[in-house]
Amino acid sequence: MATGKEPLPEHLTSRMTLTVRFCETDLMGIVHHANYLTYFEAGRVDWLHRRGISYEKWVEMGIHLPVVEAKLRYRKAARFDETLVVETTCAEVTRVTVRFAYRILRGADVLCEGETLLACVGNELTPKRLPAEIAAVFRSPETV
């Protein structure tokens, strides 16, 4: 992974589009702030799918990746029926954690940006080292 101020390799970023549903908005027709975490999760699952990964297979191996930290910064409002792009980047991989960075875009406008930190745990919910083959996925380009 990149260190310091080096840009991350482009192949670590994936993009997916979504359309804001009515149920995701408040009385003003603006996306409720809590839904951005759902958008981050959708982007993260899509990121894995684009690399040929089914999270269920990792669960069968006793590997779980719960979110242990989340950070968001809201910049502009999104509204019902707008098409947004969720940009998801695998920003850092350690022996036990994976950090993803996100940007929610409407055209060139950045609406929200943030990150999540996932920790690798086993079925007993205790920290576990990321198996090498799983760590390698977080450094890989899209295959699908």
C-alpha positions as CSV (number, residue, x, y, z in Angstrom):
1,M,0.0,0.0,0.0
2,A,1.1,3.6,-0.4
3,T,2.8,5.4,2.4
4,G,2.8,9.0,3.4
5,K,1.6,11.3,0.6
6,E,1.9,8.9,-2.3
7,P,-1.3,8.4,-4.2
8,L,-2.9,5.0,-4.0
9,P,-2.8,2.9,-7.1
10,E,-6.0,3.5,-9.2
11,H,-6.7,-0.3,-9.3
12,L,-7.6,-0.1,-5.6
13,T,-10.6,2.1,-6.4
14,S,-14.0,0.9,-7.6
15,R,-17.1,2.9,-8.5
16,M,-20.8,2.0,-8.4
17,T,-23.9,4.1,-9.1
18,L,-27.0,4.2,-7.1
19,T,-30.3,6.2,-7.2
20,V,-31.5,7.8,-4.0
21,R,-34.8,6.1,-2.9
22,F,-37.6,8.0,-1.3
23,C,-37.3,6.0,1.9
24,E,-33.7,7.3,2.3
25,T,-34.8,10.9,2.6
26,D,-36.1,13.1,5.4
27,L,-39.1,15.5,5.2
28,M,-37.2,17.9,3.1
29,G,-36.4,15.2,0.5
30,I,-32.7,15.2,1.5
31,V,-30.8,12.0,2.1
32,H,-30.8,11.4,5.9
33,H,-27.2,11.4,7.2
34,A,-27.3,7.8,8.5
35,N,-27.8,6.5,5.0
36,Y,-24.3,7.5,3.9
37,L,-23.0,4.6,6.0
38,T,-25.3,2.3,4.1
39,Y,-24.0,3.7,0.9
40,F,-20.4,3.1,2.1
41,E,-21.4,-0.6,2.9
42,A,-22.9,-1.0,-0.5
43,G,-19.7,0.4,-2.1
44,R,-17.6,-2.0,0.0
45,V,-19.6,-5.1,-1.0
46,D,-19.5,-4.0,-4.6
47,W,-15.7,-3.5,-4.3
48,L,-15.4,-7.1,-3.2
49,H,-17.8,-8.4,-5.9
50,R,-15.7,-6.7,-8.6
51,R,-12.8,-8.7,-7.4
52,G,-14.7,-12.0,-7.6
53,I,-15.3,-12.2,-3.8
54,S,-18.4,-13.5,-2.1
55,Y,-18.2,-12.5,1.6
56,E,-20.2,-15.6,2.5
57,K,-17.1,-17.8,1.5
58,W,-15.0,-15.9,4.0
59,V,-17.6,-16.4,6.7
60,E,-17.5,-20.2,5.9
61,M,-13.7,-19.9,6.6
62,G,-14.4,-18.3,9.9
63,I,-13.3,-14.9,8.8
64,H,-15.4,-11.9,9.7
65,L,-14.7,-8.2,9.0
66,P,-16.8,-6.0,11.3
67,V,-16.6,-2.2,11.1
68,V,-14.9,-1.0,14.2
69,E,-14.5,2.6,13.3
70,A,-16.4,5.0,10.9
71,K,-15.7,8.6,10.0
72,L,-17.9,10.8,7.7
73,R,-17.7,14.4,6.5
74,Y,-20.8,15.8,4.9
75,R,-20.2,18.5,2.2
76,K,-23.4,18.9,0.1
77,A,-26.9,17.5,0.3
78,A,-28.2,14.6,-1.9
79,R,-31.9,14.4,-2.8
80,F,-34.5,11.9,-3.8
81,D,-34.1,10.3,-7.2
82,E,-30.6,11.7,-7.8
83,T,-28.0,9.4,-9.3
84,L,-24.9,9.2,-7.1
85,V,-21.5,7.5,-7.5
86,V,-20.0,5.7,-4.6
87,E,-16.3,5.6,-5.0
88,T,-14.6,3.0,-2.7
89,T,-10.9,2.7,-2.2
90,C,-9.0,0.1,-0.2
91,A,-6.7,2.6,1.5
92,E,-4.7,0.4,4.0
93,V,-4.2,-3.2,4.9
94,T,-2.4,-4.3,8.1
95,R,-2.0,-7.7,9.7
96,V,-5.5,-7.5,11.3
97,T,-7.3,-4.5,9.7
98,V,-8.5,-3.0,6.4
99,R,-9.3,0.6,5.9
100,F,-11.6,1.8,3.1
101,A,-12.0,5.4,2.0
102,Y,-15.1,6.6,0.3
103,R,-16.4,9.5,-1.7
104,I,-20.1,10.0,-2.6
105,L,-20.3,12.0,-5.8
106,R,-23.0,13.7,-7.9
107,G,-21.2,14.5,-11.1
108,A,-18.1,16.4,-10.1
109,D,-19.5,17.4,-6.7
110,V,-18.3,15.6,-3.6
111,L,-21.3,15.2,-1.3
112,C,-19.7,13.1,1.4
113,E,-16.4,11.5,2.2
114,G,-15.3,9.2,4.9
115,E,-13.7,6.0,5.9
116,T,-14.3,2.8,7.7
117,L,-11.9,0.5,9.6
118,L,-12.6,-3.2,9.5
119,A,-11.0,-5.7,11.9
120,C,-10.5,-9.3,11.1
121,V,-12.0,-11.6,13.8
122,G,-12.8,-15.3,14.0
123,N,-16.0,-17.0,15.0
124,E,-15.3,-16.2,18.6
125,L,-15.1,-12.5,17.7
126,T,-11.5,-12.2,18.8
127,P,-8.9,-10.5,16.6
128,K,-7.3,-12.7,14.0
129,R,-4.5,-12.2,11.5
130,L,-5.8,-11.7,7.9
131,P,-5.0,-14.9,5.9
132,A,-2.5,-14.1,3.2
133,E,-4.9,-15.0,0.4
134,I,-7.5,-12.6,1.8
135,A,-5.0,-9.8,2.4
136,A,-4.0,-10.2,-1.3
137,V,-7.6,-9.5,-2.4
138,F,-7.3,-6.1,-0.8
139,R,-4.4,-5.3,-3.1
140,S,-5.9,-6.6,-6.3
141,P,-7.6,-5.0,-9.3
142,E,-11.1,-5.7,-10.4
143,T,-11.6,-9.0,-12.2
144,V,-15.3,-8.8,-12.9
